[in-house]
Structures are given as structure tokens and as C-alpha cells.
Amino acid sequence: MKDIVGIGLTKQRQAVLRVIYESEEHLTASEVFEDARRLLPSISFATVYNSLRYLKQEGLIGEVRFGTDVARYDRNLTSHDHALCNNCGKLVDLNLTIPVALIEKASALSKFDVESIELTLRGLCPGCSK
């Protein structure tokens, strides 16, 4: 887990951060709450939710959203892409190199001054495609 010594996190925020850093998945607030309760049985959903907001604001975790879907929380703070299963919702990190020609084309079509591009592949994960 990322070294959090010296930044003054409450035990509740430490528990939430630990859950996210120890997970291989992109967890929802409800999933973080369930796992955090194993560490701190008295923790409330409101505390988990507020801790997630605080940790995101402090740059200790990332938040991933796709349209109106529920937010998921990510320990990977570097710019990266994702693959999302249309059936079960599994979300996987991808580290892709985006061709300059794609960025230029996107900029020309949108008339945006493009700062970054994040790709999301949508389809069926290996478990759902069987």
C-alpha cells in the first residue's frame, strides 16, 4: 500500500484506502463499504462515502465513471485506458499507446484542443464470452 505515514488519515480513511489498494478490482462505494466493515465493523456507509470523496480530492485514489454508471475507485493514478464487460461490468486496466494520428483526428473532428484521450473498450470479458 502507498505510504500514508505523516498525512494524518483517520483510522476510517486508512481502512478505506487499504481496501482500495489491496483490491485487484475497481470497487464501487458499496463494495468498499463491505470490505471496510471487515476491518472496522462500526464504520458507516456515510463515512466510507465521505472518505472516498476525501481520498480522491487528496489525490490518493482515482475515480472511474462511464456515463451514468456508478463510480468505481482505482488505486492506479496514472493515465490509463479500460476494457468494460457489457454483461457483468468487469473493468480492466489497459496501458495503451495512443497514436498521434488518432489524437490529431479527434482534435480536428471535435475542434477541441485535446489534452488527453482515454479509450474504453466495451465487449464481453473472457468469463462472459464462454
Secondary structure, 3 states (H helix, E strand, C coil): CCCCCCCCCCHHHHHHHHHHHHCCCCEEHHHHHHHHHHHCCCCCHHHHHHHHHHHHHCCCCEEECCCCCCCEEECCCCCCEEEEECCCCCEEEECCCCCHHHHHHHHHHHCCCCCCCCCEEEECCCCCCC
